[in-house]
Amino acid sequence: MRFPPPVDVQPLLGLSLRDTQKGREGRIVGVDQSQATPVLWVCWAPGQGSERVELTREQFDALLAACRPPAPKPSYRAAEPTADTDTQIEPRRQVARR
């Protein structure tokens, strides 16, 4: 079985998670992508160690997409001509010195 290539998980580390079924909140302290299903290591309470939480590939991809910043909106100002771009720059003349 071929595993998908690993992805950058830096945005996930330190992210807060809420388990509504058990009424607890924790932080992601590690990610394991070496298996067929991604695994998060979550520390639910300080000093208690971490718990292994398996995710489906779709859940993992959705979590990554949710924590990434949105793509910047295109700026149309750069396409408009300005006074700086209308003027042409002439090359400097080299003066020989003796």
N, C-alpha and C positions, 0 to 999 in steps of 0.2 A: 504494500500500500504506500502510495506517495503522499507525503505530508505537504501541506501548503508551505511556501517559504515564510520564515519568521517576519513579523512586522515590527515596526518601532513601537514599543509599549511604554516609552518614557512618560507620555501623558497620563497613563493609567496609574503609575506608582504614586501612592499617597492619596489617591482619590477616595472620597467617602462613599460608602455603600450603605443602603438601608435594607434590612430584612424585615419586611412587613409581617410575614407569617410568625416570626419569633419575637418581633418587637425589639430589635437590636440594631445598632449602627456600628460600622467598623471601617477600617482603612485597608486598601490593597497594599500589601507589602512585597508581593512577588508575582511573577507570571511565568508559567511553564508552557512553552509551545513545542516541546519535543515529542508529544504524544499526538494521537489522532484527534483528540478533543482538547481544546485549550483548558488550562487549569489556572485559577487565581488562588493566591495565598492571601487570606484575609485575617487580620487581627481584629477581633470583635471587641476586646476589652484590653486595656494596657496591662501588661504583665502576665497574660494568660497564654501566650503563644499564638500560633496562627492555625487557621483551619483551611483545608483543601476544598475548593469549590470548583466543580467541573461545569463547563459551559458548552453549549453547542457552538458550532462555527458561526451560525447566524447570530446568536446572542453575543458572541465575542466581537464580531464585526459591528454590530449595532452599538455596543458599548464603546468601541473605539471611535466610531463616527460621532457619537454623542459628546465625547470629550474633546474633540478637535475643534479649533476655532473656525468660525464660518469663513468661507472664501471672501476676499475683499471684493467689493462691487467695482466694476470697471469705471475708470475716470475718463470722462470725455474731454476734460480740459486740456489734456496733453495733445489731443488731436487738433485743437484750434490753433491757428497761427497767432503768434504774439509779436510784439515789437522787437523782441530779442532775436527771433528766428527770421524776421523779415530782412534784417540788415545783413549784408554780406561782409565777411571779414576778409580784409586784404592781407596777403602775406607781408611780413616785415622785410625790409630791404637790408641786406648785409652790406656793411660798409667796411672796406678793407683799410686797415691801418698799417702805416709803415713804421 
